[in-house]
């Protein structure tokens, strides 16, 4: 893992820029923005994808595989934190004195003349960022944005606008969200995570307080989140709160989640309006309230802003339907923390009706699996009818002896409701064998578990 050095001085002129790992959702969005700013961009990634094809359509030379020759003509190299230091392109750049920027510094370069709206929080950042962008565009504004996932209605994760506002998903995992010159901040929630980077829950919470107090205008925070409620006394920046809590500035009530979407009533300064969205999941009503809180801070009327979310179609890898085979719907979701798994499974349950929910869980990070295996097992056992556990997707971490997906499966109370399947072909077969007409199969992880979906669909077709 490459930790961001936030002390690096970034010049105004970056010259020719090469992105290592350009196919990632965050990296591709920044690369796209660089091209729109007139920067010459090249890139590399380990495998082909729809993203690499789309980047080539923009004129970016994208190479598959990592070869030092790819960076020989670069003046600046941008890297993702998930990159290992033994990457041959990264090593060549360092050895030859090429300026290397962490992805967050490249994003900060884009923000240097903007009024920045940063969406932070342990869960819901990508969806909330997409909602802020959707609502702003819906009321006639034209912000720039970089999101961690594709906004379904727009088909992109980033775009340049003509207004000074720039909306970003601000990642807390490595502390880089403290880098950005935020004017208006949104904190969706705070949940213990990334302790491998922070060292303690106290340090993790302190970072969010620092983020809130660095907001130049206002910060929008959840009134329902117990950690934020405890930390609020330490926040000096003016606050607008949202949630179901009776003392919320923007209060949410009467949430109703169905298979076709979610409705809720929003209350603010004597005004009450009904919010209707075509995306499933009770949590999305609260995500929407946070996003609309940002619109209120920016001076837009609540009723007009809320009406725009009637067209919100979600984001990629957030309860995303891939296909239906013999009556079985196959979804993918980015959930990789027990709290996110709970929300994702609750959404599936609201959609499946009388059918069953079959989950395919890919544990993400060895440290998270070691520390939260029992919590994951509890959420899957409560929320799914049957769970298939794959092996750990290590991402930026080295393996930890004894930590495999079996830690999750053996933590189930009822062993008949779980199968540990490190072999993906076997996992796809088991999922298809358990599924019947009307059921949902859902993959859950921020790793590469979505790549198993074609195998699942094939097994469904022949079973």
C-alpha positions in Angstrom: 0.0 0.0 0.0 1.2 3.5 -0.9 0.3 6.0 1.9 -0.4 9.5 0.7 2.3 12.1 1.4 0.1 15.1 1.8 3.1 17.4 2.2 4.2 17.1 -1.5 4.2 20.4 -3.3 2.1 20.2 -6.4 3.1 22.5 -9.2 0.5 24.4 -11.3 1.8 22.7 -14.5 1.9 18.9 -14.2 3.0 18.3 -17.8 2.2 14.8 -19.2 0.4 12.7 -16.5 0.4 8.9 -16.3 -2.2 7.2 -14.1 -1.2 3.8 -12.7 -4.4 1.9 -12.0 -6.5 4.2 -14.3 -9.4 1.7 -14.5 -10.5 2.3 -10.8 -13.6 4.3 -10.3 -11.9 7.1 -8.5 -8.8 7.2 -10.7 -10.8 7.1 -13.9 -12.9 10.0 -12.8 -9.9 12.2 -12.0 -8.2 11.2 -15.3 -11.3 12.2 -17.2 -11.2 15.6 -15.5 -7.6 16.1 -16.3 -8.3 15.5 -20.0 -11.1 18.1 -19.8 -8.6 20.5 -18.3 -6.4 20.0 -21.4 -3.8 17.8 -19.7 -2.2 15.0 -21.8 -3.0 11.7 -19.9 -1.9 8.2 -20.3 -2.6 5.2 -18.1 -2.3 1.6 -17.3 -4.3 -1.1 -15.5 -4.0 -4.8 -14.8 -7.0 -5.8 -16.9 -9.4 -4.6 -19.5 -12.8 -3.3 -18.5 -15.7 -1.1 -19.7 -13.9 1.8 -18.0 -10.6 1.3 -19.9 -12.5 1.2 -23.1 -14.4 4.4 -22.2 -11.1 6.1 -21.4 -9.7 5.2 -24.8 -12.7 6.8 -26.4 -11.6 10.0 -24.7 -8.3 9.7 -26.5 -6.3 8.3 -23.5 -3.6 5.8 -24.3 -4.4 3.0 -21.8 -2.0 0.0 -21.6 -2.9 -3.3 -20.0 -0.2 -4.6 -17.7 2.4 -2.6 -15.9 5.6 -1.8 -17.8 8.2 0.8 -17.0 8.2 1.9 -20.6 4.7 3.4 -20.0 6.1 6.1 -17.7 9.3 7.0 -19.5 7.6 10.1 -21.2 5.6 11.2 -18.1 6.3 14.3 -16.1 3.9 13.3 -13.3 2.7 9.9 -12.2 -0.6 9.5 -10.2 -1.1 6.4 -8.1 -3.9 4.9 -6.1 -3.3 4.0 -2.4 -4.1 0.3 -3.3 -0.9 0.1 -5.4 2.0 -1.9 -4.0 5.4 -0.3 -3.9 6.9 -3.0 -6.0 4.8 -2.0 -9.0 7.4 -1.7 -11.8 6.0 1.6 -13.2 6.0 3.2 -9.7 9.5 2.0 -9.0 10.8 3.4 -12.3 9.2 6.7 -11.6 10.7 7.0 -8.1 14.1 5.9 -9.3 14.2 8.5 -12.1 12.9 11.4 -10.1 9.5 11.7 -11.7 6.9 13.6 -9.5 4.6 11.0 -8.0 1.2 12.1 -6.6 -1.2 10.1 -4.6 -4.7 10.2 -6.1 -5.9 12.6 -3.4 -3.3 15.2 -4.4 -4.3 14.9 -8.0 -7.9 15.5 -7.0 -6.8 18.4 -4.8 -5.1 19.9 -7.9 -8.5 20.0 -9.6 -10.1 21.7 -6.7 -7.6 24.6 -6.4 -10.0 27.3 -7.8 -13.3 25.8 -6.7 -15.9 26.1 -4.0 -15.6 22.6 -2.7 -18.5 20.4 -1.4 -17.1 17.3 0.3 -19.2 14.3 1.2 -17.5 12.2 3.9 -18.6 9.4 6.2 -18.2 5.8 6.9 -21.1 4.7 4.8 -23.3 6.1 2.0 -20.7 8.6 0.6 -21.0 7.5 -3.1 -24.8 7.5 -3.1 -25.0 10.8 -1.2 -22.5 12.5 -3.5 -24.5 11.3 -6.5 -27.7 12.7 -4.9 -26.1 16.1 -4.3 -24.9 16.2 -8.0 -28.3 15.1 -9.2 -30.2 17.6 -7.1 -27.9 20.5 -8.1 -28.3 19.7 -11.8 -32.0 19.3 -11.3 -32.4 22.8 -9.9 -30.4 24.3 -12.8 -26.9 24.4 -11.3 -23.9 23.1 -13.2 -21.3 21.8 -10.7 -18.1 19.8 -11.4 -17.9 16.5 -9.6 -15.8 13.5 -8.9 -17.6 10.5 -7.4 -16.4 7.1 -6.2 -18.9 5.4 -8.5 -20.8 6.0 -11.7 -24.0 8.0 -11.4 -26.4 5.9 -13.2 -28.5 8.6 -14.8 -25.4 10.4 -16.1 -23.3 7.3 -17.0 -20.1 8.8 -15.6 -18.4 9.2 -12.2 -17.0 12.7 -13.0 -17.7 15.8 -15.2 -16.7 19.4 -15.5 -19.3 22.1 -14.9 -19.4 25.8 -15.5 -20.3 26.8 -11.9 -17.6 27.3 -9.2 -19.1 24.5 -7.0 -17.2 21.2 -7.1 -18.7 18.1 -5.5 -16.4 15.3 -4.3 -16.6 12.1 -2.4 -14.0 12.6 0.3 -12.4 9.3 1.4 -11.5 9.0 5.0 -9.7 5.6 4.8 -6.2 7.1 4.5 -6.9 10.6 6.0 -6.8 12.3 2.6 -10.3 13.9 3.2 -8.5 16.3 5.5 -6.5 17.6 2.5 -9.3 19.2 0.5 -10.3 22.9 0.9 -13.9 22.2 1.8 -16.4 24.9 2.0 -19.5 22.9 2.7 -19.2 19.4 4.2 -21.5 16.5 4.6 -20.9 13.7 7.2 -23.3 10.8 6.6 -22.2 8.8 9.7 -19.2 7.6 11.6 -18.6 3.9 12.2 -15.4 2.3 13.5 -13.3 1.3 10.5 -9.8 1.7 9.0 -8.1 1.3 12.3 -5.2 -0.2 10.5 -4.5 3.4 9.3 -5.7 5.3 12.3 -4.6 3.1 15.1 -7.6 3.7 17.4 -11.2 4.6 17.3 -10.4 7.9 19.1 -8.0 8.9 16.3 -10.6 7.9 13.7 -13.2 10.1 15.4 -10.7 13.0 15.8 -10.2 13.0 12.1 -13.9 13.7 11.5 -13.9 16.5 14.0 -10.9 18.0 12.2 -12.7 17.6 8.9 -15.9 19.3 10.3 -14.0 22.2 11.8 -12.1 22.8 8.6 -15.3 23.4 6.6 -15.3 27.1 5.7 -19.0 27.6 5.6 -21.1 24.9 7.1 -21.2 21.2 7.8 -24.3 18.9 7.4 -24.3 16.0 9.8 -26.6 13.1 10.8 -28.5 13.7 14.0 -29.2 9.9 14.2 -25.7 8.8 14.3 -24.6 8.2 18.0 -21.0 9.0 17.4 -21.8 12.3 15.6 -24.2 13.2 18.4 -21.4 12.6 20.9 -18.9 14.6 18.9 -21.1 17.5 18.0 -20.0 19.6 21.0 -16.5 19.6 19.6 -17.6 21.0 16.2 -17.2 24.7 15.9 -18.4 25.1 12.3 -22.1 26.0 12.0 -24.1 22.8 11.7 -27.3 21.7 9.9 -28.4 18.3 11.1 -30.7 15.8 9.4 -32.3 12.5 10.4 -35.3 11.0 12.1 -34.3 12.5 15.5 -36.9 14.9 16.7 -34.3 17.7 17.1 -33.0 17.5 13.5 -32.9 20.7 11.5 -34.1 18.7 8.5 -36.3 16.0 10.0 -37.3 12.8 8.2 -40.5 10.9 9.0 -42.9 8.3 7.6 -40.2 6.4 5.7 -41.8 3.7 3.5 -39.5 1.3 1.5 -41.1 -0.9 -1.2 -39.9 -3.0 -4.1 -40.4 0.1 -6.4 -38.6 2.7 -4.3 -38.8 4.7 -1.1 -41.0 7.6 0.1 -40.6 9.9 3.2 -41.8 13.2 4.5 -39.2 15.9 5.1 -39.7 18.8 7.6 -37.8 22.0 7.7 -38.7 25.3 9.3 -42.4 24.7 9.2 -42.4 23.2 5.7 -43.3 19.6 5.1 -42.9 17.9 1.7 -43.1 14.3 0.4 -40.0 12.8 -1.1 -40.4 10.0 -3.6 -37.4 8.1 -5.2 -37.3 5.1 -7.5 -34.4 3.5 -5.7 -35.0 0.8 -3.1 -33.9 0.9 0.5 -34.9 2.7 3.6 -31.4 4.1 4.1 -31.7 6.0 0.8 -34.3 8.3 2.4 -31.7 9.3 5.0 -29.0 9.6 2.3 -31.4 11.9 0.4 -32.0 14.0 3.5 -28.2 14.6 4.0 -27.9 15.6 0.3 -30.8 17.9 0.5 -29.3 19.5 3.6 -26.4 20.5 1.4 -28.8 22.0 -1.1 -30.4 24.0 1.7 -27.0 25.3 2.8 -26.3 26.3 -0.8 -29.6 28.3 -0.9 -31.9 26.1 -2.9 -35.5 25.7 -1.8 -36.3 22.3 -0.2 -39.3 21.5 -2.4 -37.5 22.2 -5.7 -34.4 20.2 -4.6 -36.4 17.2 -3.3 -38.4 17.0 -6.6 -35.2 16.4 -8.5 -34.5 13.2 -6.7 -37.6 11.7 -8.2 -35.3 11.1 -11.2 -32.4 9.6 -9.1 -31.5 6.2 -10.5 -28.7 5.2 -8.1 -25.0 4.6 -8.6 -23.0 1.7 -10.0 -22.4 -1.2 -7.6 -25.1 0.0 -5.1 -27.8 -2.6 -5.3 -27.3 -2.8 -9.0 -29.4 -5.3 -10.9 -27.3 -7.2 -13.5 -29.8 -9.7 -15.0 -32.6 -12.1 -14.3 -32.4 -15.8 -15.3 -35.2 -18.3 -14.8 -36.9 -15.8 -12.4 -33.8 -15.2 -10.2 -32.6 -11.6 -10.0 -28.9 -11.2 -9.6 -27.7 -8.0 -7.9 -24.3 -6.6 -6.9 -23.6 -4.3 -3.9 -20.5 -2.5 -2.6 -21.3 -3.3 1.0 -18.1 -4.3 2.8 -18.8 -3.3 6.5 -21.3 -5.0 8.8 -23.5 -1.9 8.9 -23.5 -1.7 5.1 -24.3 -5.4 4.8 -27.3 -4.9 7.1 -28.6 -2.0 4.9 -28.0 -3.9 1.7 -29.8 -7.1 2.9 -32.7 -5.0 4.2 -33.0 -3.5 0.8 -33.0 -6.9 -0.9 -35.6 -8.1 1.6 -37.9 -5.2 0.7 -37.6 -6.1 -2.9 -37.7 -9.9 -2.9 -41.3 -10.2 -1.7 -42.0 -13.9 -0.9 -38.7 -15.0 -2.3 -35.4 -15.8 -0.6 -32.2 -13.8 -0.4 -29.0 -15.7 -1.2 -25.8 -13.7 -0.4 -22.3 -14.1 -1.8 -19.9 -12.4 0.6 -16.3 -11.6 -0.3 -14.5 -10.4 2.8 -12.5 -7.3 2.2 -9.2 -6.8 3.9 -7.6 -9.3 6.2 -7.6 -6.9 9.2 -11.4 -6.2 8.8 -12.1 -9.9 8.5 -10.1 -10.7 11.6 -11.7 -8.0 13.6 -15.3 -8.2 12.4 -15.9 -11.8 11.3 -18.5 -12.4 14.1 -20.4 -9.2 13.2 -20.5 -10.1 9.5 -21.8 -13.6 10.4 -24.5 -12.1 12.6 -25.7 -9.7 9.8 -25.8 -12.3 7.2 -27.5 -14.8 9.4 -30.2 -12.3 10.3 -30.6 -10.7 6.8 -30.1 -13.5 4.3 -31.6 -16.9 3.9 -28.4 -18.5 2.8 -24.8 -17.1 2.5 -21.8 -18.2 0.5 -18.5 -16.9 1.8 -15.5 -16.5 -0.6 -11.9 -15.9 0.5 -10.5 -12.6 1.5 -9.8 -9.8 -1.0 -6.7 -8.4 0.5 -6.5 -5.1 -1.5 -3.8 -3.0 0.0 -2.9 -5.5 2.8 -0.6 -8.5 3.1 -2.2 -11.7 4.2 -2.5 -12.3 8.0 -1.8 -16.0 9.0 -5.0 -17.8 9.8 -7.3 -15.2 8.4 -9.5 -16.6 5.6 -13.2 -16.4 4.7 -13.7 -19.4 7.0 -13.6 -17.0 10.0 -16.9 -15.6 8.8 -18.6 -18.9 7.9 -17.6 -20.7 11.2 -19.0 -17.8 13.2 -22.6 -18.7 12.0 -24.8 -20.2 14.7 -26.7 -22.2 12.1 -24.1 -24.0 9.9 -26.8 -25.1 7.5 -27.3 -21.5 6.3 -23.7 -20.9 5.2 -21.1 -22.4 2.8 -17.4 -21.5 2.7 -16.5 -21.7 -1.0 -13.0 -20.3 -1.8 -13.3 -21.7 -5.3 -15.4 -19.3 -7.4 -16.8 -22.0 -9.8 -18.1 -24.0 -6.8 -19.5 -20.8 -5.3 -21.4 -20.0 -8.4 -22.8 -23.5 -8.6 -23.9 -23.5 -5.0 -25.6 -20.2 -5.4 -27.5 -21.4 -8.5 -28.5 -24.7 -6.8 -30.0 -22.8 -3.8 -32.0 -20.3 -6.0 -35.5 -20.6 -7.2 -37.9 -18.5 -9.2 -38.5 -15.2 -7.3 -35.3 -15.3 -5.3 -32.5 -12.8 -5.3 -28.8 -13.6 -5.5 -26.6 -10.7 -4.4 -22.8 -10.3 -4.3 -21.5 -8.0 -1.6 -18.0 -6.5 -1.3 -15.9 -3.6 -2.5 -13.5 -6.1 -3.9 -13.8 -7.8 -7.3 -16.7 -10.1 -6.4 -18.8 -8.7 -9.2 -16.6 -10.7 -11.5 -18.3 -13.9 -10.3 -21.7 -12.7 -11.7 -21.2 -14.1 -15.2 -20.5 -17.5 -13.7 -23.6 -17.3 -11.5 -25.7 -16.4 -14.5 -24.3 -19.3 -16.5 -25.0 -21.7 -13.7 -28.6 -20.4 -13.4 -29.1 -20.9 -17.1 -28.1 -24.6 -17.0 -29.4 -25.6 -13.6 
